[in-house]
Amino acid sequence: MPTDHMVNENAATRRRAHLKDALIAAAQRTIESQGLRALRARALAEEVGCAVGAIYNVVADLDELVLLVNSRTLAALERDIAAAVGRVDVAAGVSDTPIGRLVRLAQGYLDFAAANPLRWRALFEFSMPNNEPVPDWYRREKEGLFGYVEEVLGELQTQTTCGERALHARSLFSAVHGLVALGLEEKLQTIPLPVLREQVAFVVTAIGRGLTA
């Protein structure tokens, strides 16, 4: 039979878990609507109905809370690009070939960024204080996205090593990310999404053909 102490301890654990989920959700809503810099402990506490000090009973600081929100963003991004790579749109000229799958991966990334601009930006705007490294679990989650690119590159570059494909995947991501960032960045020039999707396809196709040459 559980003792009163065990019952109370389990209840406290559930309350902490509930508060943590509520804080992550509230932080995500803030980032989605106002951006990363709008995140404030007092505003979060008011939204979820807790004391400011209670926040630090479930997370170490706001940096950890941002990492947890970004983790959810990475999971959502992964779902979107996994779905995108499985779609074949012959009418749009994106075939079911390795290069075609790279194009769909890149366009899935673009579509997510366009639909969730502030959450997407938070992935790259956030940095740990004092140049501290991010936790290993978060680094693994970010690097896991490259696995989709590396898998397709393995079909294009059968003679390369895993290390070479990993490097090529990151270079390809950098090219796509730069194009997406410039295309969506209003301070420079906003490119209509259909045009940007075409440009992403053009660049990725050119790179893909170069990798197979």
Backbone as a printed PyTorch tensor [residue, N CA C, xyz], in Angstrom:
tensor([[[  0.8370,  -1.1950,   0.0000],
         [  0.0000,   0.0000,   0.0000],
         [  0.8800,   1.2560,   0.0000]],

        [[  0.5350,   2.2290,  -0.8330],
         [  1.3230,   3.4650,  -0.8270],
         [  1.1020,   4.2470,   0.4540]],

        [[  2.1510,   4.8280,   0.9530],
         [  2.0560,   5.6430,   2.1590],
         [  1.5960,   7.0530,   1.7810]],

        [[  1.1950,   7.8120,   2.8150],
         [  0.7920,   9.1960,   2.5770],
         [  1.9360,   9.9910,   1.9590]],

        [[  3.1660,   9.6830,   2.4000],
         [  4.3350,  10.3880,   1.8670],
         [  4.4840,  10.1160,   0.3720]],

        [[  4.3090,   8.8500,  -0.0130],
         [  4.4260,   8.5030,  -1.4310],
         [  3.3390,   9.1680,  -2.2480]],

        [[  2.1260,   9.1920,  -1.7350],
         [  1.0090,   9.8260,  -2.4370],
         [  1.2800,  11.3050,  -2.6340]],

        [[  1.7440,  11.9590,  -1.5570],
         [  2.0370,  13.3880,  -1.6430],
         [  3.1800,  13.6650,  -2.6190]],

        [[  4.1800,  12.7950,  -2.6000],
         [  5.3330,  12.9740,  -3.4890],
         [  4.9150,  12.7970,  -4.9420]],

        [[  4.0720,  11.8040,  -5.2120],
         [  3.5880,  11.5930,  -6.5740],
         [  2.7360,  12.7690,  -7.0470]],

        [[  1.9240,  13.3000,  -6.1590],
         [  1.0890,  14.4500,  -6.5090],
         [  1.9590,  15.6650,  -6.8220]],

        [[  3.0150,  15.8510,  -6.0320],
         [  3.9200,  16.9770,  -6.2640],
         [  4.6430,  16.8190,  -7.6040]],

        [[  5.0230,  15.5870,  -7.9170],
         [  5.6860,  15.3300,  -9.1940],
         [  4.7630,  15.6460, -10.3650]],

        [[  3.4980,  15.2670, -10.2290],
         [  2.5220,  15.5610, -11.2890],
         [  2.3070,  17.0660, -11.4320]],

        [[  2.2690,  17.7650, -10.3080],
         [  2.0800,  19.2250, -10.3710],
         [  3.2620,  19.8880, -11.0610]],

        [[  4.4820,  19.4270, -10.7480],
         [  5.6640,  20.0040, -11.3990],
         [  5.6400,  19.7280, -12.8940]],

        [[  5.2670,  18.5110, -13.2700],
         [  5.2090,  18.1590, -14.6890],
         [  4.1590,  18.9950, -15.4080]],

        [[  3.0010,  19.1930, -14.7420],
         [  1.9380,  20.0090, -15.3340],
         [  2.4010,  21.4510, -15.4980]],

        [[  3.0640,  21.9910, -14.4800],
         [  3.5490,  23.3650, -14.5520],
         [  4.6070,  23.4960, -15.6460]],

        [[  5.4800,  22.5130, -15.7490],
         [  6.5250,  22.5670, -16.7770],
         [  5.9100,  22.5820, -18.1740]],

        [[  4.9410,  21.7170, -18.4080],
         [  4.2670,  21.6850, -19.7150],
         [  3.5710,  23.0100, -19.9990]],

        [[  2.9300,  23.5750, -18.9570],
         [  2.2240,  24.8450, -19.1310],
         [  3.2000,  25.9710, -19.4620]],

        [[  4.3530,  25.9720, -18.8220],
         [  5.3580,  27.0050, -19.0800],
         [  5.9370,  26.8740, -20.4850]],

        [[  6.1990,  25.6480, -20.9010],
         [  6.7180,  25.4430, -22.2600],
         [  5.7030,  25.9300, -23.2830]],

        [[  4.4320,  25.5810, -23.0630],
         [  3.3840,  26.0050, -23.9910],
         [  3.2490,  27.5240, -24.0100]],

        [[  3.3100,  28.1530, -22.8410],
         [  3.1970,  29.6090, -22.7710],
         [  4.3930,  30.2810, -23.4320]],

        [[  5.5790,  29.7460, -23.1930],
         [  6.7800,  30.3000, -23.8250],
         [  6.7040,  30.1520, -25.3410]],

        [[  6.1920,  29.0220, -25.8000],
         [  6.0500,  28.8180, -27.2380],
         [  5.0830,  29.8350, -27.8420]],

        [[  3.9700,  30.0780, -27.1580],
         [  3.0040,  31.0600, -27.6640],
         [  3.6280,  32.4490, -27.7420]],

        [[  4.4320,  32.7980, -26.7330],
         [  5.0930,  34.1010, -26.7380],
         [  6.0520,  34.2200, -27.9050]],

        [[  6.8550,  33.1870, -28.1100],
         [  7.8210,  33.2030, -29.2050],
         [  7.1100,  33.2480, -30.5460]],

        [[  6.0320,  32.4710, -30.6860],
         [  5.2700,  32.4480, -31.9390],
         [  4.6970,  33.8190, -32.2870]],

        [[  4.2390,  34.5410, -31.2840],
         [  3.5280,  35.7920, -31.5480],
         [  4.4100,  37.0320, -31.4690]],

        [[  5.4650,  36.9760, -30.6310],
         [  6.2640,  38.1820, -30.3930],
         [  7.7570,  37.9960, -30.6160]],

        [[  8.2080,  36.7700, -30.6920],
         [  9.6310,  36.5410, -30.8860],
         [ 10.3600,  36.2110, -29.5980]],

        [[ 11.5710,  35.7450, -29.7620],
         [ 12.3600,  35.2500, -28.6340],
         [ 12.6240,  36.3260, -27.5860]],

        [[ 12.8590,  37.5520, -28.0230],
         [ 13.2420,  38.6090, -27.0870],
         [ 12.0990,  39.0460, -26.1800]],

        [[ 10.8940,  38.6580, -26.5030],
         [  9.7360,  39.0520, -25.6840],
         [  9.5530,  38.1570, -24.4650]],

        [[ 10.3330,  37.0910, -24.3560],
         [ 10.1460,  36.1350, -23.2700],
         [ 10.5690,  36.7500, -21.9420]],

        [[  9.6350,  36.7850, -20.9930],
         [  9.8840,  37.3460, -19.6650],
         [  9.2960,  36.4120, -18.6050]],

        [[ 10.0400,  36.2040, -17.5380],
         [  9.6030,  35.2900, -16.4800],
         [  8.3090,  35.7590, -15.8410]],

        [[  8.2020,  37.0380, -15.5490],
         [  7.0150,  37.5430, -14.8570],
         [  5.7690,  37.3650, -15.7220]],

        [[  5.8830,  37.6530, -17.0180],
         [  4.7390,  37.5100, -17.9120],
         [  4.3250,  36.0410, -18.0310]],

        [[  5.3050,  35.1400, -18.0800],
         [  4.9920,  33.7170, -18.1510],
         [  4.2830,  33.2600, -16.8820]],

        [[  4.7790,  33.7250, -15.7300],
         [  4.1680,  33.3410, -14.4560],
         [  2.7200,  33.8030, -14.3900]],

        [[  2.4680,  35.0130, -14.8430],
         [  1.0990,  35.5310, -14.8330],
         [  0.2050,  34.7140, -15.7570]],

        [[  0.7360,  34.3230, -16.9070],
         [ -0.0840,  33.5820, -17.8650],
         [ -0.4680,  32.2060, -17.3500]],

        [[  0.4640,  31.5150, -16.7020],
         [  0.1520,  30.1540, -16.2370],
         [ -0.3930,  30.1420, -14.8140]],

        [[ -0.3690,  31.3080, -14.1460],
         [ -0.9370,  31.3900, -12.8060],
         [ -0.0560,  30.8320, -11.7130]],

        [[  1.2200,  31.1540, -11.7460],
         [  2.1300,  30.7020, -10.6840],
         [  3.0100,  31.8700, -10.2550]],

        [[  3.7220,  31.6790,  -9.1630],
         [  4.6900,  32.6760,  -8.7240],
         [  5.9190,  32.6100,  -9.6190]],

        [[  6.6170,  33.7270,  -9.7410],
         [  7.8260,  33.7510, -10.5690],
         [  8.8240,  32.7090, -10.0820]],

        [[  8.9740,  32.6080,  -8.7640],
         [  9.9290,  31.6550,  -8.2140],
         [  9.5950,  30.2170,  -8.5410]],

        [[  8.3110,  29.9250,  -8.7700],
         [  7.9090,  28.5500,  -9.0760],
         [  8.4620,  28.0880, -10.4230]],

        [[  8.7250,  29.0340, -11.3080],
         [  9.3010,  28.6690, -12.6090],
         [ 10.6090,  27.9180, -12.4180]],

        [[ 11.3970,  28.4060, -11.4610],
         [ 12.7380,  27.8460, -11.2800],
         [ 12.7320,  26.5790, -10.4310]],

        [[ 11.5530,  26.1150, -10.0770],
         [ 11.4350,  24.7940,  -9.4730],
         [ 11.3190,  23.7010, -10.5270]],

        [[ 10.9950,  24.1090, -11.7650],
         [ 10.8070,  23.1080, -12.8200],
         [ 11.8090,  23.2590, -13.9660]],

        [[ 12.4020,  24.4510, -14.1130],
         [ 13.4890,  24.6440, -15.0800],
         [ 14.5850,  25.4450, -14.4020]],

        [[ 15.7890,  25.2670, -14.8790],
         [ 16.9100,  25.9640, -14.2520],
         [ 16.8360,  27.4670, -14.4740]],

        [[ 16.4550,  27.8620, -15.6810],
         [ 16.3810,  29.2770, -16.0470],
         [ 15.6060,  29.3970, -17.3500]],

        [[ 15.4730,  30.6220, -17.8470],
         [ 14.7410,  30.8300, -19.0890],
         [ 15.4740,  30.2430, -20.2950]],

        [[ 16.7830,  30.1170, -20.1860],
         [ 17.5380,  29.4980, -21.2730],
         [ 17.1040,  28.0470, -21.4790]],

        [[ 16.9310,  27.3290, -20.3840],
         [ 16.4670,  25.9460, -20.4950],
         [ 15.0560,  25.9090, -21.0850]],

        [[ 14.2350,  26.8680, -20.7050],
         [ 12.8700,  26.9160, -21.2350],
         [ 12.8890,  27.1460, -22.7470]],

        [[ 13.7680,  28.0230, -23.2140],
         [ 13.8990,  28.2450, -24.6580],
         [ 14.3500,  26.9710, -25.3610]],

        [[ 15.2890,  26.2610, -24.7700],
         [ 15.7510,  25.0020, -25.3640],
         [ 14.6110,  23.9970, -25.4780]],

        [[ 13.7560,  23.9650, -24.4630],
         [ 12.6290,  23.0310, -24.4890],
         [ 11.6140,  23.4250, -25.5600]],

        [[ 11.3870,  24.7250, -25.7350],
         [ 10.5140,  25.1830, -26.8170],
         [ 11.1440,  24.8530, -28.1640]],

        [[ 12.4220,  25.1330, -28.3020],
         [ 13.1180,  24.8350, -29.5540],
         [ 13.1070,  23.3440, -29.8630]],

        [[ 13.1410,  22.5320, -28.8110],
         [ 13.0740,  21.0850, -29.0120],
         [ 11.7500,  20.7030, -29.6560]],

        [[ 10.6660,  21.3290, -29.1950],
         [  9.3580,  21.0760, -29.8120],
         [  9.3310,  21.5810, -31.2520]],

        [[  9.9800,  22.7120, -31.4850],
         [ 10.0390,  23.2510, -32.8420],
         [ 10.8020,  22.3030, -33.7590]],

        [[ 11.9080,  21.7630, -33.2830],
         [ 12.6890,  20.8170, -34.0810],
         [ 11.8770,  19.5680, -34.3970]],

        [[ 11.0940,  19.1040, -33.4210],
         [ 10.2610,  17.9230, -33.6550],
         [  9.2020,  18.2080, -34.7130]],

        [[  8.6000,  19.3940, -34.6420],
         [  7.5950,  19.7740, -35.6400],
         [  8.2320,  19.9210, -37.0160]],

        [[  9.4100,  20.5180, -37.0570],
         [ 10.1270,  20.6640, -38.3290],
         [ 10.4680,  19.3010, -38.9100]],

        [[ 10.9030,  18.3960, -38.0570],
         [ 11.2400,  17.0440, -38.5320],
         [ 10.0100,  16.3480, -39.1100]],

        [[  8.8670,  16.4910, -38.4570],
         [  7.6430,  15.8780, -38.9810],
         [  7.2990,  16.4500, -40.3630]],

        [[  7.4750,  17.7610, -40.5030],
         [  7.1190,  18.4000, -41.7690],
         [  8.0410,  17.9780, -42.9030]],

        [[  9.3420,  17.9280, -42.6460],
         [ 10.2420,  17.5670, -43.7430],
         [ 10.1490,  16.0730, -44.0460]],

        [[  9.8450,  15.2470, -43.0240],
         [  9.6410,  13.8240, -43.2810],
         [  8.4230,  13.6180, -44.1700]],

        [[  7.3750,  14.4140, -43.9170],
         [  6.1740,  14.3240, -44.7580],
         [  6.4660,  14.8400, -46.1590]],

        [[  7.2410,  15.9140, -46.2380],
         [  7.5470,  16.5140, -47.5390],
         [  8.3550,  15.5730, -48.4150]],

        [[  9.3060,  14.8750, -47.8370],
         [ 10.1580,  14.0120, -48.6510],
         [  9.3910,  12.8030, -49.1620]],

        [[  8.2810,  12.4860, -48.5170],
         [  7.4700,  11.3630, -48.9530],
         [  6.4800,  11.7170, -50.0410]],

        [[  6.3160,  13.0220, -50.3130],
         [  5.3700,  13.4490, -51.3480],
         [  6.0670,  13.5470, -52.6950]],

        [[  5.3750,  13.1520, -53.7360],
         [  5.9030,  13.2740, -55.0970],
         [  4.9270,  14.1250, -55.8860]],

        [[  5.4100,  15.2280, -56.4220],
         [  4.5720,  16.1430, -57.1950],
         [  5.1250,  16.2310, -58.6060]],

        [[  4.7300,  15.2670, -59.4300],
         [  5.2310,  15.2140, -60.8030],
         [  4.8060,  16.4550, -61.5760]],

        [[  3.6060,  16.9410, -61.2950],
         [  3.1070,  18.1210, -62.0060],
         [  4.0030,  19.3330, -61.7710]],

        [[  4.6210,  19.3830, -60.5920],
         [  5.5110,  20.5000, -60.2730],
         [  6.9390,  20.2140, -60.7040]],

        [[  7.1530,  19.0870, -61.3280],
         [  8.4870,  18.7660, -61.8200],
         [  9.4370,  18.2260, -60.7810]],

        [[  8.9230,  17.8050, -59.6260],
         [  9.7700,  17.2480, -58.5690],
         [  9.5950,  15.7380, -58.5830]],

        [[ 10.5690,  15.0410, -59.1250],
         [ 10.4490,  13.6070, -59.3480],
         [ 10.8900,  12.8070, -58.1340]],

        [[ 10.5910,  11.5160, -58.1760],
         [ 10.9880,  10.6330, -57.0860],
         [ 12.3760,  10.0730, -57.3650]],

        [[ 13.3500,  10.9490, -57.3530],
         [ 14.7550,  10.6220, -57.5250],
         [ 15.4970,  11.1700, -56.3150]],

        [[ 16.7500,  10.7930, -56.1060],
         [ 17.4840,  11.3870, -54.9820],
         [ 17.4970,  12.9150, -55.0160]],

        [[ 17.7210,  13.4870, -56.1810],
         [ 17.7200,  14.9440, -56.2740],
         [ 16.3240,  15.4850, -55.9990]],

        [[ 15.3120,  14.8100, -56.5000],
         [ 13.9440,  15.2240, -56.2230],
         [ 13.6310,  15.1930, -54.7440]],

        [[ 14.1460,  14.1890, -54.0370],
         [ 13.9090,  14.1090, -52.5920],
         [ 14.6670,  15.2180, -51.8540]],

        [[ 15.8580,  15.5560, -52.3350],
         [ 16.5770,  16.6830, -51.7350],
         [ 15.7970,  17.9820, -51.9170]],

        [[ 15.2060,  18.1380, -53.0990],
         [ 14.4020,  19.3370, -53.3580],
         [ 13.2150,  19.3830, -52.4050]],

        [[ 12.5510,  18.2600, -52.2110],
         [ 11.3840,  18.2390, -51.3250],
         [ 11.7800,  18.4920, -49.8730]],

        [[ 12.9270,  17.9690, -49.4730],
         [ 13.4280,  18.2600, -48.1310],
         [ 13.6260,  19.7650, -47.9610]],

        [[ 14.2740,  20.3730, -48.9400],
         [ 14.5700,  21.8050, -48.8590],
         [ 13.2860,  22.6300, -48.8850]],

        [[ 12.3520,  22.2500, -49.7350],
         [ 11.1000,  22.9880, -49.8040],
         [ 10.2560,  22.7830, -48.5430]],

        [[ 10.3380,  21.5960, -47.9530],
         [  9.6630,  21.3690, -46.6770],
         [ 10.2270,  22.2690, -45.5930]],

        [[ 11.5480,  22.4430, -45.6150],
         [ 12.2060,  23.3460, -44.6630],
         [ 11.7300,  24.7790, -44.8800]],

        [[ 11.6880,  25.1990, -46.1400],
         [ 11.2120,  26.5340, -46.4710],
         [  9.7680,  26.7370, -46.0170]],

        [[  8.9090,  25.7780, -46.3160],
         [  7.4970,  25.9100, -45.9670],
         [  7.3000,  26.0310, -44.4600]],

        [[  8.0820,  25.2630, -43.6980],
         [  7.9790,  25.3530, -42.2390],
         [  8.4120,  26.7370, -41.7700]],

        [[  9.5270,  27.2240, -42.3050],
         [ 10.0260,  28.5380, -41.9010],
         [  9.0310,  29.6320, -42.2410]],

        [[  8.3940,  29.5280, -43.4090],
         [  7.4270,  30.5370, -43.8280],
         [  6.1700,  30.5030, -42.9590]],

        [[  5.7700,  29.3040, -42.5390],
         [  4.5530,  29.1580, -41.7300],
         [  4.7910,  29.4710, -40.2570]],

        [[  6.0380,  29.3280, -39.8020],
         [  6.3620,  29.5210, -38.3770],
         [  7.6030,  30.4060, -38.2470]],

        [[  7.5570,  31.6260, -38.7550],
         [  8.7780,  32.4270, -38.8600],
         [  9.4720,  32.7200, -37.5430]],

        [[  8.7200,  33.0510, -36.4940],
         [  9.3700,  33.4220, -35.2440],
         [  9.8890,  32.2030, -34.4880]],

        [[  9.1560,  31.1020, -34.5450],
         [  9.6730,  29.8600, -33.9330],
         [ 10.9230,  29.4050, -34.6790]],

        [[ 10.9000,  29.5040, -35.9980],
         [ 12.0520,  29.1030, -36.8110],
         [ 13.2600,  29.9830, -36.5050]],

        [[ 13.0400,  31.2880, -36.4100],
         [ 14.1500,  32.1860, -36.1060],
         [ 14.7450,  31.9010, -34.7340]],

        [[ 13.8960,  31.5100, -33.7890],
         [ 14.3840,  31.2410, -32.4360],
         [ 15.4070,  30.1110, -32.4100]],

        [[ 15.3140,  29.2000, -33.3720],
         [ 16.2910,  28.1150, -33.4420],
         [ 17.7000,  28.6380, -33.6650]],

        [[ 17.8020,  29.7770, -34.3530],
         [ 19.1100,  30.2890, -34.7360],
         [ 19.4960,  31.5630, -33.9870]],

        [[ 18.5050,  32.2560, -33.4530],
         [ 18.8070,  33.4610, -32.6870],
         [ 19.2930,  33.1360, -31.2840]],

        [[ 18.8390,  32.0050, -30.7440],
         [ 19.1760,  31.6810, -29.3610],
         [ 20.6150,  31.1890, -29.2460]],

        [[ 21.2990,  31.6560, -28.2180],
         [ 22.6300,  31.1460, -27.8800],
         [ 22.7590,  31.1110, -26.3650]],

        [[ 23.5370,  30.1800, -25.8860],
         [ 23.7340,  30.0520, -24.4490],
         [ 24.5640,  31.2180, -23.9330]],

        [[ 24.3250,  31.6400, -22.6910],
         [ 25.1000,  32.7610, -22.1390],
         [ 26.5740,  32.3870, -21.9720]],

        [[ 27.4050,  33.4090, -22.0900],
         [ 28.8580,  33.2480, -21.8870],
         [ 29.4680,  32.2080, -22.8210]],

        [[ 28.8560,  32.0610, -24.0170],
         [ 29.3610,  31.1290, -25.0280],
         [ 29.4360,  29.6830, -24.5390]],

        [[ 28.5910,  29.3530, -23.5790],
         [ 28.5550,  27.9710, -23.1080],
         [ 27.9690,  27.0790, -24.2030]],

        [[ 28.4130,  25.8280, -24.2880],
         [ 27.8310,  24.9190, -25.2900],
         [ 26.4180,  24.5130, -24.9060]],

        [[ 25.6180,  24.2120, -25.9020],
         [ 24.2650,  23.7210, -25.6180],
         [ 24.3770,  22.3080, -25.0470]],

        [[ 23.3840,  21.8550, -24.3190],
         [ 23.4200,  20.4900, -23.7760],
         [ 23.5240,  19.4520, -24.9000]],

        [[ 24.1000,  18.3150, -24.5740],
         [ 24.2850,  17.2630, -25.5780],
         [ 22.9640,  16.8100, -26.1780]],

        [[ 21.9030,  16.7230, -25.3540],
         [ 20.6280,  16.2320, -25.8840],
         [ 20.0800,  17.1700, -26.9520]],

        [[ 20.2960,  18.4780, -26.7530],
         [ 19.7970,  19.4490, -27.7210],
         [ 20.6490,  19.4190, -28.9900]],

        [[ 21.9490,  19.2990, -28.8270],
         [ 22.8270,  19.2110, -29.9920],
         [ 22.4810,  17.9960, -30.8400]],

        [[ 22.1910,  16.8630, -30.1890],
         [ 21.8360,  15.6540, -30.9380],
         [ 20.5280,  15.8500, -31.7020]],

        [[ 19.5800,  16.5530, -31.0870],
         [ 18.3050,  16.7780, -31.7690],
         [ 18.5010,  17.6370, -33.0120]],

        [[ 19.3200,  18.6720, -32.9240],
         [ 19.5580,  19.5210, -34.0890],
         [ 20.2940,  18.7540, -35.1830]],

        [[ 21.2770,  17.9860, -34.7830],
         [ 22.0610,  17.2480, -35.7720],
         [ 21.2580,  16.1180, -36.3940]],

        [[ 20.2260,  15.6470, -35.6730],
         [ 19.4160,  14.5600, -36.2090],
         [ 18.7350,  14.9180, -37.5120]],

        [[ 18.4450,  16.2160, -37.7150],
         [ 17.7970,  16.6330, -38.9510],
         [ 18.6860,  16.3970, -40.1610]],

        [[ 20.0000,  16.4500, -39.9580],
         [ 20.9070,  16.2320, -41.0830],
         [ 20.8440,  14.7930, -41.5840]],

        [[ 20.3450,  13.8960, -40.7360],
         [ 20.2780,  12.4950, -41.1350],
         [ 19.4460,  12.2840, -42.3810]],

        [[ 18.3750,  13.0790, -42.5470],
         [ 17.5430,  12.9590, -43.7420],
         [ 18.3490,  13.2980, -44.9950]],

        [[ 19.1500,  14.3550, -44.9000],
         [ 19.9540,  14.7800, -46.0470],
         [ 21.0560,  13.7620, -46.3190]],

        [[ 21.7020,  13.2930, -45.2690],
         [ 22.7940,  12.3400, -45.4360],
         [ 22.3060,  11.0490, -46.0780]],

        [[ 21.1030,  10.6210, -45.7240],
         [ 20.5590,   9.3890, -46.2960],
         [ 20.3930,   9.5100, -47.8110]],

        [[ 19.8610,  10.6470, -48.2500],
         [ 19.6750,  10.8450, -49.6880],
         [ 21.0300,  11.0250, -50.3790]],

        [[ 21.9370,  11.7420, -49.7330],
         [ 23.2630,  11.9160, -50.3250],
         [ 23.9670,  10.5780, -50.5060]],

        [[ 23.6590,   9.6270, -49.6320],
         [ 24.2490,   8.2960, -49.7730],
         [ 23.8560,   7.6340, -51.0770]],

        [[ 22.6650,   7.9800, -51.6050],
         [ 22.2350,   7.4510, -52.8920],
         [ 22.9430,   8.1530, -54.0480]],

        [[ 23.2660,   9.4260, -53.8400],
         [ 23.9360,  10.1880, -54.8920],
         [ 25.4340,   9.9440, -54.9050]],

        [[ 26.0070,   9.7530, -53.7310],
         [ 27.4650,   9.6510, -53.5960],
         [ 27.8270,   8.3110, -52.9570]],

        [[ 27.7290,   7.2860, -53.7240],
         [ 27.9190,   5.9350, -53.1830],
         [ 29.3610,   5.6620, -52.7750]],

        [[ 30.2950,   6.4430, -53.2810],
         [ 31.6990,   6.1830, -52.9940],
         [ 32.2500,   7.0430, -51.8540]],

        [[ 31.4150,   7.8900, -51.2860],
         [ 31.9020,   8.7780, -50.2280],
         [ 31.7830,   8.1070, -48.8650]],

        [[ 32.5550,   8.6120, -47.9240],
         [ 32.4910,   8.1100, -46.5520],
         [ 31.3530,   8.7900, -45.7970]],

        [[ 31.0090,   8.2440, -44.6500],
         [ 29.9680,   8.8510, -43.8150],
         [ 30.3700,  10.2620, -43.3980]],

        [[ 31.6590,  10.4400, -43.1000],
         [ 32.1410,  11.7600, -42.7100],
         [ 32.0090,  12.7720, -43.8280]],

        [[ 32.3040,  12.3510, -45.0500],
         [ 32.1810,  13.2590, -46.1930],
         [ 30.7270,  13.6210, -46.4470]],

        [[ 29.8450,  12.6210, -46.3330],
         [ 28.4270,  12.9110, -46.5460],
         [ 27.8890,  13.8480, -45.4660]],

        [[ 28.3620,  13.6740, -44.2420],
         [ 27.9290,  14.5600, -43.1540],
         [ 28.3530,  15.9940, -43.4480]],

        [[ 29.5570,  16.1610, -43.9620],
         [ 30.0480,  17.4910, -44.2980],
         [ 29.2520,  18.0900, -45.4480]],

        [[ 28.9900,  17.2750, -46.4600],
         [ 28.2200,  17.7570, -47.6040],
         [ 26.7890,  18.1270, -47.1910]],

        [[ 26.2140,  17.3400, -46.2770],
         [ 24.8540,  17.6270, -45.8100],
         [ 24.8010,  18.9850, -45.1270]],

        [[ 25.7970,  19.2950, -44.3430],
         [ 25.8230,  20.5760, -43.6460],
         [ 26.0650,  21.7320, -44.6060]],

        [[ 26.8770,  21.5010, -45.6230],
         [ 27.1010,  22.5400, -46.6250],
         [ 25.8250,  22.8000, -47.4210]],

        [[ 25.1300,  21.7300, -47.7720],
         [ 23.8830,  21.8810, -48.5090],
         [ 22.8390,  22.6030, -47.6530]],

        [[ 22.7640,  22.2390, -46.3770],
         [ 21.8360,  22.9200, -45.4820],
         [ 22.1630,  24.4060, -45.3950]],

        [[ 23.4560,  24.7320, -45.2950],
         [ 23.8540,  26.1340, -45.1910],
         [ 23.3960,  26.9240, -46.4020]],

        [[ 23.5310,  26.3160, -47.5870],
         [ 23.1040,  26.9970, -48.8100],
         [ 21.5970,  27.2250, -48.8040]],

        [[ 20.8410,  26.2000, -48.4390],
         [ 19.3780,  26.3180, -48.4200],
         [ 18.9400,  27.2980, -47.3370]],

        [[ 19.5330,  27.1710, -46.1490],
         [ 19.1540,  28.0590, -45.0530],
         [ 19.4290,  29.5180, -45.4180]],

        [[ 20.5740,  29.7820, -46.0390],
         [ 20.8940,  31.1490, -46.4380],
         [ 19.8800,  31.6930, -47.4220]],

        [[ 19.4920,  30.8710, -48.3900],
         [ 18.5070,  31.2920, -49.3800],
         [ 17.1540,  31.5540, -48.7290]],

        [[ 16.7460,  30.6560, -47.8330],
         [ 15.4750,  30.8130, -47.1330],
         [ 15.5040,  32.0710, -46.2570]],

        [[ 16.5800,  32.2550, -45.5120],
         [ 16.6760,  33.4080, -44.6180],
         [ 16.6260,  34.7110, -45.3930]],

        [[ 17.3600,  34.8000, -46.4890],
         [ 17.3560,  36.0230, -47.2900],
         [ 16.0050,  36.2410, -47.9560]],

        [[ 15.3820,  35.1540, -48.3870],
         [ 14.0930,  35.2800, -49.0570],
         [ 12.9740,  35.6990, -48.1430]],

        [[ 13.0550,  35.2900, -46.8770],
         [ 11.9870,  35.6010, -45.9280],
         [ 12.2870,  36.8450, -45.1020]],

        [[ 13.5070,  37.3410, -45.1710],
         [ 13.9070,  38.4720, -44.3390],
         [ 13.4030,  39.7770, -44.9360]],

        [[ 12.4690,  40.4080, -44.2560],
         [ 11.8420,  41.6180, -44.7780],
         [ 12.8050,  42.7960, -44.8450]],

        [[ 13.8500,  42.7790, -44.0460],
         [ 14.7720,  43.9120, -44.0380],
         [ 15.5300,  44.0180, -45.3620]],

        [[ 15.6960,  42.9030, -46.0470],
         [ 16.4060,  42.9300, -47.3150],
         [ 15.4080,  42.9980, -48.4700]],

        [[ 14.7790,  41.9040, -48.7560],
         [ 13.7530,  41.8660, -49.7940],
         [ 12.9370,  40.5940, -49.6300]],

        [[ 11.6620,  40.7520, -49.4630],
         [ 10.7930,  39.5900, -49.3270],
         [ 10.4790,  39.0470, -50.7100]],

        [[ 10.7690,  37.7730, -50.9190],
         [ 10.4880,  37.1200, -52.1890],
         [  9.1960,  36.3270, -52.0370]],

        [[  8.2610,  36.4460, -52.9650],
         [  7.0240,  35.6600, -52.8690],
         [  7.3430,  34.1780, -52.6990]],

        [[  6.5790,  33.5110, -51.8460],
         [  6.8700,  32.1230, -51.5080],
         [  6.9410,  31.2070, -52.7290]],

        [[  6.0190,  31.2950, -53.6880],
         [  6.1340,  30.4070, -54.8710],
         [  7.4540,  30.6100, -55.6210]],

        [[  7.8840,  31.8640, -55.7250],
         [  9.1550,  32.1450, -56.4100],
         [ 10.3170,  31.5870, -55.6030]],

        [[ 10.2500,  31.7560, -54.2910],
         [ 11.3210,  31.2620, -53.4300],
         [ 11.4030,  29.7370, -53.4970]],

        [[ 10.2520,  29.0650, -53.5570],
         [ 10.2480,  27.5960, -53.6810],
         [ 10.9320,  27.1830, -54.9840]],

        [[ 10.6850,  27.9250, -56.0560],
         [ 11.3250,  27.6250, -57.3320],
         [ 12.8320,  27.8330, -57.2490]],

        [[ 13.2430,  28.8990, -56.5660],
         [ 14.6720,  29.1710, -56.4410],
         [ 15.3690,  28.1160, -55.5840]],

        [[ 14.6940,  27.6880, -54.5260],
         [ 15.2500,  26.6070, -53.7020],
         [ 15.4220,  25.3500, -54.5350]],

        [[ 14.4180,  25.0210, -55.3310],
         [ 14.5040,  23.8400, -56.1900],
         [ 15.6460,  23.9800, -57.1880]],

        [[ 15.7970,  25.1690, -57.7560],
         [ 16.8640,  25.4150, -58.7330],
         [ 18.2490,  25.2150, -58.1140]],

        [[ 18.4480,  25.8090, -56.9350],
         [ 19.7610,  25.7290, -56.2790],
         [ 20.0640,  24.2990, -55.8440]],

        [[ 19.0920,  23.6350, -55.2150],
         [ 19.3330,  22.2680, -54.7400],
         [ 19.5630,  21.3180, -55.9050]],

        [[ 18.8370,  21.4900, -56.9790],
         [ 19.0310,  20.6410, -58.1600],
         [ 20.4210,  20.8380, -58.7320]],

        [[ 20.8500,  22.0820, -58.8090],
         [ 22.1880,  22.3590, -59.3310],
         [ 23.2680,  21.7370, -58.4490]],

        [[ 23.1190,  21.8720, -57.1490],
         [ 24.0840,  21.2710, -56.2250],
         [ 24.0520,  19.7540, -56.3390]],

        [[ 22.8360,  19.1930, -56.3860],
         [ 22.7150,  17.7430, -56.4980],
         [ 23.3800,  17.2000, -57.7440]],

        [[ 23.1930,  17.8820, -58.8670],
         [ 23.8510,  17.4510, -60.1020],
         [ 25.3560,  17.5930, -60.0090]],

        [[ 25.7980,  18.6420, -59.3250],
         [ 27.2290,  18.8000, -59.1390],
         [ 27.8330,  17.6960, -58.2890]],

        [[ 27.0910,  17.2400, -57.2970],
         [ 27.5830,  16.1750, -56.4360],
         [ 27.6880,  14.8410, -57.1560]],

        [[ 26.8900,  14.6730, -58.2070],
         [ 26.9250,  13.4100, -58.9520],
         [ 27.8630,  13.4660, -60.1460]],

        [[ 28.4020,  14.6470, -60.4420],
         [ 29.2720,  14.7880, -61.6180],
         [ 30.5880,  14.0440, -61.3960]]])
